[in-house]
Amino acid sequence: MTPFGIRKRIKSLFGLEKAPAAPAKATLPRHSVEFVLKSGDTYTAEAKHEDSLVLTSGRGTVPIATGCADGTCGTCQVEVLAGADQLSPATDHEADTKRKNGVAPHLRLGCQTHVLGPGVKVKVLKAYNELMA
């Protein structure tokens, strides 16, 4: 056997041997997340397993406002209304960011909170459309 299966690849190029089938990609489960805006309007967006709430909201009509890319600003605050057990637990980094930025303890940061299962409903405290108004 040659490194990287070169002999098999060369044979397959000339039609002398069938190339091995590519392994099937594992599909991640998807979960619907309901977002409630300050105005009371709601929308639903689909999260892939372990997507953040910020990423998921970007697939909907009104993304959650963010101010950083590393979970240090506290802009992407959300209030979990349902399905808290289907979200990732808060990390020490999230707790530190909330403390440094005066974010209430019961709120979560959308960029640090990941969807693990169905039934999640969150209230968006700052959305892009509200910042632009």
QUIJO-V452018 format. One record per helix or strand. SS is the DSSP state (hx for helix, st for strand). FROM is the first residue (numbers start at 1). TO is the last residue. If there is no record, write none. Layout:
BEGIN
ss | from | to
SS | FROM | TO
SS | FROM | TO
END
This chain:
BEGIN
ss | from | to
hx | 3 | 13
st | 30 | 36
st | 42 | 48
st | 52 | 52
hx | 53 | 57
st | 64 | 64
st | 77 | 82
hx | 84 | 86
st | 87 | 87
hx | 92 | 100
st | 108 | 109
st | 114 | 115
st | 120 | 124
st | 127 | 127
hx | 128 | 132
END
